[in-house]
Amino acid sequence: MPEPRDPVLAKPSANELFRTFARIGLVNFGGPAGQIALMHRVLVDEKRWIDEGAYLRALNFCTLLPGPEAQQLATYVGWRLRGVAGGLTAGLLFIIPGALVVLGLSVLYAYAADLKPVAAAFMGVKAAVLAIVVEALLRVGKRALNAPLKRGIAVAAFLALASLQVPFPLVILAAALLGFAVAHVRPDALALKPMSAVGERAPLLVPAIRTAATWAAIWAAPMALIFVLLGRDHVLFEIGLFFSKLAMVTFGGAYAVLAYMAQEAVTVHGWLSPGEMMDGLGLAETTPGPLILVTQFVGFLAAFRLPAPFTPLVAGLLGAAVTLWTTFAPCFMWIFTFAPSVERLEHARRLQGALAAITAAVVGVIANLTLWFGLHVLFSRFEAVELFGRATTLPHLSSFDWRVLALGAVSAVLLFRLHLGVIKVLAAAILLGLALHFAGLG
C-alpha cells in the first residue's frame, strides 16, 4: 500500500498518536461539523501535526467519498502521519468509543423498550429527532442550494422519492451523472469555484488497484464466512449485504442515508418500525462518533429478532459486529486507495460537479426523510388508498398523537429559538415525555 511522502510539521510517535485520537474519539460529539472543528483545533492548532492547507485539502477530498467524512478525515490524517498503521489507529479510535456506547444502548433498548416509562421517554426522543431532522434540512439546504439548478435537483429528488418511490441509489446516481455532465459545459450553473492548476500527478495505477483489491477482500471476508457457515438466507448475511450496499451510496451524511435505510430496513426487510428507527437516531445523536453508527442499532435489532441458531443476545451482538464491519471497512478502503491522489482529485472539475449535484439531491432526500418520519411519528395507523391512479398509504386521522406534536414544538423552540445543543434538546424532550407519562397522559 502506498505510504505518504509529504513532510509534516511534526511527526508524533505511535503512542502519542494513539493517545491523541483516543481522546478525540471520547469527546467527538456534535456531528460532522463539531468533529471536524475539534480535530482542526487539536491537530492543526495544538499539535501542529498538519498545516491548514493540507487539512482543508484533505477535508475536500473526504467530502468526495461515500461514508462519514469526519471519520475518513481522521483516517487520512493518521495515514499522512504514520502510514497505514496510523490511519487504522486514528480511524478506529474515532468510532470505537461511540460504537461501544451505541451497542450498550441497543442492548438496553431491546430488553426494556416495552416498559411504559421507557416508551414514554422514547416518545420524547422521537419528537426531538423530528425537530433535529428539520433543522438539518434547513442547515444543509441553506449551504447547498446556492444556484437555481441545484434547487431544481433538490425538488426533483424529493418528488422522485416521495411520489414515485424511486430507490435512493438511483437518485444519487442520476444526480452524480447530471453534475458530472454539467460541470464540463456550464460549471457556473452549479456555482463551482474556479480551479487552480492541477498539482502533482496521481500515483501509479497498479498500487491503487492492489490496495483496493486488498481492502475489498478484507471487506468481503466475514460475508464469505457467514455464507459458508449459515447460508445465503440467514439474517446475518442479509445484514452484511444490505450495509455493504449502503456503504457504496452514503454520500451526503447520515440523514440522507437514513431515507434509504428506513425504506429498506422498515418496509422491505421488516427489521424494525419507523418509530424504532427514530429511537436509534436519537441514541446515536447522544453518543460520540459519526451519526452513521445508527446502522449498528439497526443491525443489532435485526439479528436480535431473528436469532436462530444463536440466543437473541449473541445474535444481536453478531449483527452489530457485521454491521460495523461492512459499514466502516469501505471507509478505510477509500482512504488508503485514493489518499495519494488528494491533490489531483481536488482539481477534478467534473468530480466536483458530481459532488455538488449529489449534495443538492441530498436536500431533497432529507426533505423526504422529514416527511416520512413526521407522518410515522405523528400517526400510528395508515390505510391503503389510490391517489392519482397510484396505490399509496395515507395516515388515519384518528391515530394522530397530539403529545408528539407538542413535544416536537417544544424541541423546535429549544433548537431554533434558544439554540440549545442536540443533547440538551433530547434530554429535555425525554424529561417532558416522562412527565406526560406520570401525569397520566402518556
Order of alpha helices (4+ residues) and beta strands (2+ residues): alpha-alpha-alpha-alpha-alpha-alpha-alpha-alpha-alpha-alpha-alpha-alpha-alpha-alpha-alpha-beta-beta-alpha-alpha
